[in-house]
Each structure stands twice: as C-alpha cells, then as structure tokens.
Amino acid sequence: MKYDVVIIGGGPAGMAAAISAYEQGSSVAVFERDTRLGGILNQCIHNGFGLHYFKEELTGPEYAERFRAKVKDSNIAVYLEAMVLTIDKENMTITAITPSCGFMEVEAGAIILAMGCRERTAGAINLTGTRPAGVYTAGMAQRLSNINGYMVGKKVVVLGSGDIGLIMARRMTFEGAEVKMVLELMPYSSGLKRNIVQCLDDYNIPLKYSYTVTRIVGRKRVEGIFIAPVDEKLRPFTDKEEYVECDTLLLSVGLIPENDLVSGMGIEMSPITAGAVVDENRQTSLKGIFSAGNVLHVHDLVDNVSAEGAIAGVAAAKYAKGELIEGKAYAAIAEKGVRYVLPQKVYSGAGKVKLYFRVGAVYKNARLIVASGGENVVTKKYMILSPGEMESVELDKSKINGDIVLSLEV
C-alpha cells in the first residue's frame, strides 16, 4: 500500500495538512488513534475557536466538524483507532495496527508528524504526598466532564494557569463546584489574557502568582493541600505554608509534544520547544518528514495549528512529487528576550514568510527587532509581550541576506 502523503495524527493540524495535500492532487492517508478525527477539539465544548481561520466564533467540536466534513468529502483514506508502531526513515514506510486492517505496512512519498502533545502529570513535577483519588490533569478532568458526564469534584484547586486550567476553573464553576483558587508557580500566567478575564475574573476566582502546592493531604481521596509562596528561584517558603481544604486538585502545569515515536530517528530536536527543528516548509532535518501543530511547538490558538498544518500539507505534497523548491537557507535565531523562534530555518527568494516567537518574560513597551545579515529589516512595537501568548512577524524574503536574528529592545 502506498500514498503520496501519510499523516500521523488526525487532530486540527493533521486534518488541515491532509486537506491541503489532497488539494495539491496527492493521495493522502491519515492515521488517528482515537475513534474519530478532531483530537483534543472534541472535548473542548467552550467557544473561542475559529476567529482567525473561519472569521467566526465556534466551539471545539464545531471547529473540528468543519474539517471532518472536508475530509469526508474527499478521497482521503482515514484509519481510526490506529496505532503507528514504527517509521522507517530509509524506505519511508510506516507500520501500524488498526482494527479494520490489522497489521499494516504503508509506503509514503512524504510523512507529516501531527501527534499533538500530552500533559505533565503529578509525577512529572515531583508533587509530594500520598496518591489519593481526586488528582487529575486538567485535560483528563475536561474529558471526564465534557464527554463522560462525570463530576470530578466539589471543592477544587487548580495548579497552573495554562489555558486549559483556566477554562476548567470556569467549567467546574458552571457544574456547581467551588473553585477556591488557581495557583501559578511563575510571576506571570502561561495562559491567554482573555482566558484570565473570562474564566477567572468574571467568576471571582482568585489567581495567586508565585505560589505552588507543597503537599497533598488524604489517603483514599484528597482532603486538602498545603500551598506556599516561592522565591525568585522557585523554591517554596515552607515556613509560610497554608492549608486549603479541597477534594480535587487539577494540574495545568505544561504540555509535552508527543515525539516518542520519532525518538532515535536522528531528527534534530529543539531543547526549548521539545519539538523538531524545521524549515519554513515545516520539514525536519530528515528529508521528506514534516512536523506541524502541537507536536512541533505548543500553540495557544487552534487557528495557528491549522495554518501550520496547511503549510506542511502543501510542502509534503510538493516533496512527494519532487517539486519542493528550497533555495539558500538561513538560520532564524532567538536572542535578547526572545525565547524561541519558529521556523528555525528560512529560505531566501520571493514572497513572504511568517515567523512565530515567544518571549521569556513579561515585557512592556518593547520593540522587536528582526535583523538579517547585520541589518534591521523589521521593527515592531508592542505594548506588552507575555510568555503565555505566541506572537508572529511577517518577513519579506527578498530582504534576507544572512542569518535572521530576533531580539527585543526594552
């Protein structure tokens, strides 16, 4: 069995990539481990999706359905409940197991990685105490609440101010739970400002910065937690511990791109994003293998995930046909307040390229400077920059005459 483009993951990045590759005239297959396409969107019943991509406000399932309908109307092959086992980079083949076909070996002209990301757990952050019921990742609580109809708790504390944690604070409030507080280890939120306002401020849920959970109390079920402020090195002041009675602790403490499948393949990975290092086509250091969406770097807006998937889909289709033109490559480098920039490699030539970046701290009245070959090619003012919000800047490729450096003036 052979396809021009094989996509691993059927979430927003995978579906957008599949549609874009199909529109280029490629034969396309999507392997998705869940029972239907859509990924995390299927459990995100709140609105706020699609404002950029569709120019209207949708819920997560509505957004996913727009793409599912396009996939259904095409000749894209979709394998559900599929577990991809291996990728052979030499022969460009994957092996997978599916209920409908059993063991499969599929040859690909190009492969797109779109596996998304997973949540950090209590063990991942070395949370001390016993292991009672009532400790959930925010995403698991969201699935139990929105898909299974299960009420996870009545007195809730959220650790971490990532977007899913903020949204679940509001969701638990809707279900009648008392959300006592949201704690954030850093002195700033890792979520969008709009979610802080709409999910916490509108419901009088306090957000405590520079705080963490030091201990969990309870054996069969969480009975309470101890919390404490932290110093500038993020070490808790144990002499300032406070006890908070609760029966549920939700963890929103970061996401990890799901790159386990490609570990050991030799793909160059970024220590900052935990995803692959890619060029502007979202091609990794291994020719013919592309990466897009949250498996590449964690996004805050699904609209950007879809846009990135579309870029990878078009490029993968061209690669499979032998039509991908790359040109002279230059590195995109983050410096002086910019934590990372993506893509990490850009080609000179005609047209424009959009660079996405995150900063390492909160900056007010800052100026972004984009330089190439030692000359400033773009400057852009920002009233505020925060690590929780990904930003972008568009660059005219004809002005590229050397490595591209993004830095801040504050």
ROMARLO-790174 format. One record per residue (C-alpha): residue in three letters; z negated, x, y negated. Coordinates in steps of 0.05 Angstrom, whole numbers, plus 5000, padded with zeros to 4 digits. Layout:
ALAZXY ...
//
This chain:
MET500050005000 LYS501950284932 TYR501050064859 ASP503250394795 VAL496350294765 VAL489750184802 ILE483649974762 ILE476550044788 GLY472249514755 GLY474148804732 GLY469848734670 PRO472448694599 ALA475249404600 GLY478449324668 MET481648654653 ALA484448884586 ALA487149514620 ALA490349104675 ILE493848634628 SER496449194583 ALA499049594643 TYR502348964671 GLU505648814605 GLN508749514609 GLY512249304673 SER507549644722 SER504949384788 VAL497349334780 ALA491349244825 VAL484149124804 PHE478149254849 GLU471848884829 ARG465248894868 ASP462848214843 THR465247534866 ARG469447424803 LEU472347804745 GLY468447864680 GLY463048364693 ILE456748304651 LEU460047784607 ASN458947254660 GLN451447254647 CYS451747334571 ILE451646604552 HIS449946734479 ASN455446744426 GLY457847304381 PHE463547564424 GLY470847594403 LEU470047614327 HIS474648224322 TYR479148154383 PHE480447394381 LYS478247264309 GLU473446724332 GLU466446684359 LEU465746594434 THR460346634487 GLY460847174540 PRO463646714595 GLU468746424545 TYR470947124526 ALA471647324599 GLU475546694615 ARG480746864563 PHE482347494601 ARG481547184671 ALA486746664652 LYS491647214632 VAL490447594697 LYS491346954737 ASP498046804703 SER500647494722 ASN502347844787 ILE496248304782 ALA493048394850 VAL485548264847 TYR480848474903 LEU473948164895 GLU467448364930 ALA470849044937 MET467149694945 VAL471250304927 LEU468850874971 THR472851494951 ILE478151744904 ASP482752294929 LYS485052654865 GLU490253074902 ASN494052494933 MET492051974880 THR489351494933 ILE483051074937 THR479450794997 ALA475850134993 ILE472749585034 THR474048845018 PRO472348205056 SER479647985055 CYS482948635077 GLY477449045109 PHE478349795102 MET484049965054 GLU487550595031 VAL491550494967 GLU496150984933 ALA496450974857 GLY501051254804 ALA495051264757 ILE487751064763 ILE483350754710 LEU475750804715 ALA472450184686 MET465950124726 GLY461449974667 CYS454250214664 ARG447450074694 GLU440550004663 ARG434950514663 THR429050274704 ALA421550384700 GLY422250984747 ALA427651284703 ILE422951314644 ASN416851514685 LEU412850894667 THR405950984696 GLY401450474731 THR401950054793 ARG408349694813 PRO406748954807 ALA411548374801 GLY413648204730 VAL417148854710 TYR424548734700 THR430349074666 ALA432848624610 GLY439548534645 MET436348314710 ALA432047824673 GLN438247564638 ARG441847464704 LEU435847104735 SER435146654675 ASN442346504658 ILE445646494727 ASN440046334776 GLY435845894730 TYR429446274744 MET423946334692 VAL421647054696 GLY415246994656 LYS411046624605 LYS407847184565 VAL413047724552 VAL413248414521 VAL419948774512 LEU420149534513 GLY426249804478 SER430349494422 GLY437249554454 ASP441748944442 ILE440348634510 GLY432848694498 LEU433348364430 ILE437647804459 MET432847694516 ALA427047644469 ARG430447054437 ARG432646774504 MET425546784531 THR423246424468 PHE428545884480 GLU425745794550 GLY418745684523 ALA415746364536 GLU411246714486 VAL414647364467 LYS408947774440 MET412748364413 VAL418548854420 LEU416649594424 GLU421350154404 LEU419950884420 MET424251144363 PRO423051024288 TYR429550614287 SER432650074330 SER438150224381 GLY440849524372 LEU445349184322 LYS442248974256 ARG444848274264 ASN441148214331 ILE434648434299 VAL435347894246 GLN437947334291 CYS433647474353 LEU427147734324 ASP426347584250 ASP428746864257 TYR423346734311 ASN417747144280 ILE417647644338 PRO414648304315 LEU418348954325 LYS413849574329 TYR417450234317 SER414850894345 TYR410950534400 THR411150564475 VAL407750284538 THR402750774567 ARG400150374627 ILE401449744666 VAL395449344690 GLY395748884750 ARG396848924825 LYS400548314851 ARG403048114782 VAL402948434713 GLU396548234678 GLY397348654616 ILE399649314587 PHE396849874544 ILE401150074485 ALA400450654437 PRO404050954377 VAL407751614387 ASP408252244346 GLU414552584320 LYS415552904389 LEU414952204421 ARG408252364453 PRO403451764454 PHE396751784417 THR392451584476 ASP386351514432 LYS389950944396 GLU391550534457 GLU391449774451 TYR391249274508 VAL396348704506 GLU395548124555 CYS402247924586 ASP405247734654 THR412148024643 LEU415048684617 LEU422448724602 LEU425649414597 SER431349534549 VAL430950294550 GLY438150524554 LEU444450484595 ILE447650994642 PRO455251004653 GLU456750874727 ASN460351524743 ASP457251654811 LEU463951514845 VAL467352104810 SER461652604813 GLY464153234847 MET471353104830 GLY471453614774 ILE472453134716 GLU469653444653 MET463753024630 SER460252974563 PRO452853134563 ILE451952654504 THR455552034528 ALA454652164603 GLY461951944608 ALA468452334617 VAL471452764563 VAL478052424545 ASP484152494501 GLU486751944454 ASN490151604514 ARG483351574549 GLN485952064601 THR480552504632 SER481253244647 LEU484553044713 LYS491752834700 GLY493052114719 ILE485851894718 PHE483651494657 SER476951214635 ALA475250624589 GLY469450184568 ASN462050294581 VAL463450784638 LEU466351234584 HIS461151124529 VAL456350544515 HIS459150054465 ASP455549534423 LEU461549064416 VAL465648804474 ASP471648754427 ASN471849514425 VAL471249544500 SER477449104508 ALA481249504456 GLU479650144493 GLY481649844559 ALA488349644529 ILE489550364505 ALA488150634575 GLY492550104607 VAL498650264566 ALA497751014575 ALA496550954651 ALA502850534658 LYS506851054620 TYR503851614661 ALA505751274726 LYS512951224701 GLY512951954677 GLU513751724605 LEU507051934575 ILE508352404516 GLU502352814494 GLY504353344443 LYS499953904417 ALA492553774430 TYR486753894382 ALA479253814395 ALA475253284359 ILE468353574344 ALA461853254320 GLU457553644271 LYS452053564218 GLY449052884234 VAL454752614277 ARG452152574348 TYR458752494384 VAL466052314371 LEU470851994419 PRO476352134440 GLN474752864444 LYS482053084443 VAL487552844396 TYR494952994394 SER498853164331 GLY505052774314 ALA506952104284 GLY502551494279 LYS495051394272 VAL489051474317 LYS482251144313 LEU476251594324 TYR469651274345 PHE463051614329 ARG455451534329 VAL450451874285 GLY443952194308 ALA439151864259 VAL438851354204 TYR442551574141 LYS443051214074 ASN448551324022 ALA452151824067 ARG459152084064 LEU463252204127 ILE468052794122 VAL473752874171 ALA476853564167 SER482753874204 GLY484654604201 GLY479254704148 GLU482054174101 ASN478853494087 VAL483652944110 VAL479052334105 THR472552184068 LYS468851534074 LYS462451284042 TYR457150884080 MET451150524050 ILE447650614117 LEU449050934184 SER444850804246 PRO445051064318 GLY445050354343 GLU451850194313 MET458250544332 GLU462850684274 SER470250854271 VAL475051204224 GLU482651204226 LEU486451854221 ASP493751974203 LYS496152434259 SER501352764214 LYS495553084175 ILE492753424237 ASN493754174234 GLY487754434272 ASP481454204307 ILE478353574277 VAL471153614254 LEU466953004235 SER460753144194 LEU456152794144 GLU454152944073 VAL447452624056 
//
